[in-house]
Amino acid sequence: MEFTPIQPIQPLWDSMTQPVQPVRQDPAGSLFASVFQKAIDNVRETNLEQVNLEYQLATGQIDNPALVTTAITKATTAAELLMQMRNHAVDAYNELTRISL
């Protein structure tokens, strides 16, 4: 019986393989942009930690599965927080567009 290795998932677009450019901070939107950038970075970091711990558990490098469960919970919570921040920002924008001057 012959085994073939699983090929990694390739990105659909070439732009995804390029490094993400840092957000430029202008005086008017620096706080807003920095808050969202920190949330995005937090999601990326927690997801990377989750993937690394899952790999280590699958290969037998760690013995405590609670570490993986905690990492999954942290990554899920960070993603949910980012989605809620986005939803509130969109709601605020929609409210601002309804204001008649």
N, C-alpha and C positions, 0 to 999 in steps of 0.2 A: 504494500500500500504506500503510495507516494503522497507526501504532504507538500502543498504549495504555500508559501508565506503570504500573509495578508498584506496587500499594498496599502500605503497610507492614503488618506483622502486628499485629493488635489483640490486647490481652490478653483472656483468657477471663473473668477476674474483675476487678471494680472495685478490689479491695484491692491488686492488683498495681500499679495506677497511683499509689497513694498512696505517699509517701516512707516508707522503712523507719525505724521508731523506733529510736533508739539503745538498746543493752542497758543496763538498770539494773544497777549493780554493787553487790551487797551484800557485806558483809565475808566471808561464808562462801564464796561462789562467785566472787569477783572475778577470781582468777587463771584459773579454768576458763573463765569467760565471756569474759575478755579474749583468751585464746589462740584460742578459736573465732571470736570477732569479728574478730580480726586475720587469721585464715585466710580467712574469708569476704570481708573487704575486699580481700585479696590476689587472690582469684579474680576479683572484680569488676574490679579495676584492670587485671590482666593481660588479661582478656577485652576490656575497653574498648580497651586498647592494640592488641590483635590486630585488632579490628574496624577501628580507625582506619587501621592500616597496610595492611590488605587493601583498604580503600577508596582509600587513596592510591596503592597499586600499580595498582588497576583503572583509576583515572582518569589514570595516568601522572604523578603528582606525585613519585614516588620512583623511582630507577633501580636500587636494590640489592634484589633479591628475597631476599637472605639476611636482611635485617631482618625480613621477614614470616615467614620460616621460624623464626627465633629467637623471635619473639613468639608464634607458634603453639605452639612447644615449651614456652615459659614458661607459657602459659595452660593447656596440657594437664597439665603437671607440678603446677601449683598446684591444679587441680581434683582430680587423683589424690591429692595430699597431703590435701586436705580430706576426700575420701571415706575414706581410710585412717584419719584421725583420728576420723571419725564411727564407723567400724566398730569401732575399738578402744574408743571410749567406750561403745558399745552392748554389746560383749563384757564390759567391766568392770562395767557395770550388771547384766547377766545373771548374772555371777559373784556380785555382791553380793546379788542376790535369792535365790540358792541357799543362802546361808549360813543355817543354822538356829541360832536363839538359844535 
